[in-house]
Amino acid sequence: MGESMVGMKRSHRCTEVTAANIGQEVTVMGWVQKSRNKGGIIFVDLRDRSGILQLIFEESDCGEESFAKAEKLRSEFVIAVKGVVEARSGGVNENLATGAIEVRARQLRILSESETPPFPIEENSRTKEELRLKYRYLDLRRPDIQRNMMTRSRIAILTRQFLAEEGFLEIETPTLIGSTPEGARDYLVPSRVHPGSFYALPQSPQLFKQLLMCSGYDRYFQLARCYRDEDLRADRQPEFTQIDMELSFADVEDVLDVNERLLQRLFKEILNIDIPLPIQRMTWKEAMDRFGSDKPDMRFGMELKNVSQVVRDCEFAVFRDALDNGGSVRGINAEGQGGMPRKKIDALVELARGFGAKGLAYAAIQEDGTVKSSFSKFMKEEEMTALVAAMGAKAGDLLLFAADKDKVVYDVLGNLRLELARQQNLLKKDDFRFLWVTEFPLLEYSEEQGRFMAMHHPFTMPMEEDWPMIDTDPGAVRAKAYDIVLNGTELGGGSVRIHQADIQEKMLEVLGFTAEQAQEQFGFLLKAFQYGVPPHAGLAYGLDRVAMLMVGADSIRDVIAFPKVKDASCLMTEAPTPVDHKQLEELSIEIVKPEGQEGASFSS
């Protein structure tokens, strides 16, 4: 049984006790990190969210009763201790904020006992993530995870302060909304009052924030919970938080300006890092051509080079076929990697195949200047010399080439570039390189659907000078869309929105919506646009991603209090779970197991 803390009031968190308190009485409370009985004197490391403080128990100071209790202490017991602050009797512990002091206990209460935890509560835990997430309430006690969560809290608070100073209003939008089939899958919520009808959980507050602009709120923001029923990756969760904003009477420059200053404030206040403004900008086309990615990592070079013209007349069928089919031949120069063993090159070839390549051509420049290549027998000497020169290669370099349709070439070399950087330890977590990627294509063609899809969403404004091409060459129309990228991760994105009814109608028509479908899905927005709509633009960040990069975590699971795992389940609460048959009856839902399949489908 735990004791009461009545009559004792915590005076300090552990690391709030400093050398300035020497000689004073303090009351501290927390968890026992470890306890060491040295025969007549017991040392206890007390831990709370601020850090660790050493306590000393001797019977002559704390009395027989408290000393007897101190002898029972084990890790994770919750205790309250009243005592006097002293200079540390042993050597100063440089690794602790409180390493120069200790508290000589006068009184101890055990507020709660603990079973032996299933893993040690320590930084940089080696325990398997599955076990840690099952006992997430214990995992959250680890000092590194607690620091992550405190940083996340600071990001949220500073963002609110900054945006409020900039004239933004915090307004909440609904989380039970109508389903929109465009984009990722919705999570559906059945309605009891309207049998057979469903709400959706929002993938973003997009339509509502645009309506708020129609309503004259001028500048809106929200730390919005969003939900997407999609396959998970390291930086994806089924539910996540966006720093969401929208501005009226604003164009691209206004959005980029306020967000650059927000990022500058966050990184200065939290990490004491100065972000020079303005942040570098690059068009989507340039990013793809130079880095094979629309979220390029700017911490290292190794840029793609288009060598299509150089190899146009060579006899190498792989290059020729790609060019004849309207593709390109591009390469990257892995400087100093010419001596890479064949086994590692083969692994890179396999990696390239994983991203859609049929293979990977390579050429290693030997120290004597000769070229050892997988395709040299198909090249004349002067052609190979011209190719090496076009790649800016020197002795000791390794050249890697992909030849295919542009999309495949970009994907292959963009990912190869990152893999080579990882192998060479070029990706320093404390080197923050921001980039705005602008002028995205308005549309992308979906082979699956046989039509153009909105690259961003159907409300994104085209660049005025490109709009005349919407019927003749829709794929060439650029959008007033922008992403903020940090170290190869897309932190957020947004666009200027369409506010003219004729452009919006045409856009929906190009996307394959009939007038009826457009009304059915977005009728309320299109109706609102008939009553005076200001030009407006917005942006949303993934708060989890911002926090992940700021704390140097490898996954957003390390900055979310109670994350889900790969299959969107929660190991701690075991959600999702079956529900009571009575609940389903109330919702007019019957579960039908598909033939020959485990699991169930819904009918209502």
Beta strands, then each sheet from edge to edge (+ up, - down):
strand 1: 25-37
strand 2: 42-48
strand 3: 51-57
strand 4: 78-87
strand 5: 101-112
strand 6: 169-170
strand 7: 188-190
strand 8: 198-200
strand 9: 219-227
strand 10: 239-248
strand 11: 281-283
strand 12: 305-306
strand 13: 328-334
strand 14: 361-365
strand 15: 371-373
strand 16: 398-404
strand 17: 434-438
strand 18: 443-446
strand 19: 451-454
strand 20: 481-486
strand 21: 489-496
strand 22: 536-542
strand 23: 590-592
strand 24: 601-603
sheet 1: 1+ 2- 3+ 5+ 4- 1+
sheet 2: 6+ 9+ 10- 22+ 21- 20+ 17- 11-
sheet 3: 7+ 8-
sheet 4: 12+ 13- 16+ 14- 15+
sheet 5: 18+ 19-
sheet 6: 23+ 24-
end
